Amino acid sequence: MTYCEFVNNLTEDDNNPNKDYHNNHYGFPITDDNELFERLVLEINQAGLSWLTILKKQSNFKKAYDNFDIITVANYTDKDIERLLNDTGIIRNKLKINAAIHNAKVIIELQNEFGSFKNWIDTNHPKTKEEWVKLFKKTFKFTGGEIVNEFLMSTGYLAGAHDQDCPIHNKVLELKPAWSTKN
């Protein structure tokens, strides 16, 4: 069953955050660097867990990671790491927490060189999934194939977020995601 089929089979009684994510966020282009960083951190934290778990904790993540402000996260200290490791509202995994901090520092370097994290992604677009994975693994921490694939699909850089017969597919296409345009 595809994600679209799963979500479209949910009823209002299910009160499942996947429906809002699918209908309003998944595959939609993101232009704000902090939002791109948020999606990267959430995808990293999803590794080994269900996406539903991450969606249910998303507001906790926003609070814990200072609204995913890249500069703030890049300057986290050992005290912040300890705070995050003790925060029951998020995924308390030291490798994932350290990856978020490290990746925020890398994004600042990319912003300095390319003007923004988004510009860095745009400069490298288009690539195959395999080429993206290689680039992300070389650039960031905790970015394997599934994490990179979902990050890029969820932000409009790789096709496949929605079935072609899903009504949201056309909604996304209207926004001209990077995968739909010829570079």
N, C-alpha and C positions, 0 to 999 in steps of 0.2 A: 504494500500500500504506500502510495506517495504521501508526502507531507500535505499536499493540497487535499487529497482524498480523506486523510485522517482528520484534518481540520473541518472539512465540509461535512463530516459525519458527526461532529460534536453538536450537542444540543445546548440551548441557552442554560439549561439546568446544570450542565457540566462545569460552568464557571471556570473554564480552562484558559489561562493567559496565552496559550498557543494561538487562539483565534485572533486576538488583537495583534499579536506579533506577525502572524501570517498575512493578515489583511492590511496592515498599516506600516510594516517595517521590513519584513523579509524580502530581500532583493531590491529594495528601493535605494537609489543612489544617496550617498551621504557625502556632504561637502565639508562639514565641520571636523577639524582634526580631533577635538576632544571626543566627539561621537564616534569617530573611527577608532580611536584608542579604546573607548568603552567597549565597542563590539569586539575588538581584538582580545581584550582582557576577559570578556564574558566567554568567548569561544575557547580561550585557553582554560578557563575554569570549568568548562563543560566536559573537558577530556575525562573519560571514565564515568561520567554521570549522564543523567537525562537532561535534555534541554528544558523540560518542564521545571526541574529543580532550579536551574539558573534563572528562568523567567520569574519564578516565585520569589527569588532572592534578589532580583534586579534592583529594587529600590534600596535594599540593604547595602548592596555593592556600591551604588551611587553615593550613599551617605559615607560608607567606610572609606571609599577612595576619593573623597573630596570632589564629588561630581565629575570624576575622571579628568580633573584639570591636570594636564600633562606636566606642567612646570611644578606644581605642588607634589605630585606623585614622584617625579624625578628627584625631588629633594627630601624624600622620606628618610628618616633615620632609623636606627635600631629600635628606638622607642615606638615608632610607627609600625615597624614590623611586628613587634611584640603586641601592640594594640590589635593589629589585624589577626594575628594568630589566636587571640583570645576573643574575637568577635564571632559569636555563634550565629549571627545573621548571614555570614558569607561562607565560602569554602575556605577552610583554614588549612591550607597546604603551603608549606614554606617555599617549595620550588615554584609554585604558581605566583605567590606573593612576590618573591624575588624577581621572577620573570617580568611581572608588571612594572616594577621599579626600574629594572634594567631596560626594558623596552621603552619606557617613557624617556629615559636618557637618550636612547638611540633616536627616538622620534624628534627630540630637540635638535640633535645633530642633523637629521634629515631636513628639518624645518630651516635650519641655518643654511644648508646647502641648496635646497630646492624651493624654499619659500613656504612650504607646508608639507605635511605628511601626505595629503591628497595629491599634491604636485608630484611627489616622488612616485606614488602609485601610478599616476597618469603618465609620467615619463617612461615607466617600464611597461605600460600597457600597449598592445596586447601581448600576452604570453600564454603558453599552454599551461595547464594545471601543473605539470611536472616542472616546467621552468619557474613558475611562481613559487612552488615548494622549495626548490633549490635556492632561489633568491631570499626567501623569508628565513630559511634555516641558516643561511650565511649572515643575515642581518639581525635577526631577533632570537630570543631564547624561547623555548617551549613551543615551537611552531612546526608540528609535523604535518603530514599530508592532509589529514581530515580537518585539522584546525585551519590551515591555510585555505583549503577548498571552501569550507563553510564561511570563513571570514570574507573571502572574495565573492562568493555567490550571494551572501547576505547583504553585501554593500554594492552590488550591481556590476562587478568586474568580471565575473564568470557567469555564463548562462546556466539555467537549470533550477533556479529557485522555485519556479512555478510551472505546473503542467500548462501546455499551450491552450488547453480548453478551460483553464481556471480563469474566472472573471478578473482576478487580481493581476494575472499576467498582462492583460491589456492596460491596466492601470499603471503598472510598472513601466511598460513600453512607452507610454505617453511622456514619461520623465526622461526618456533617452538614456538608459543605463549604459555604461561604457561598453559592455559586451554587445550591445545592439548597434553600435555606430562603427563605421569603418574609419580606421586611423591611417 
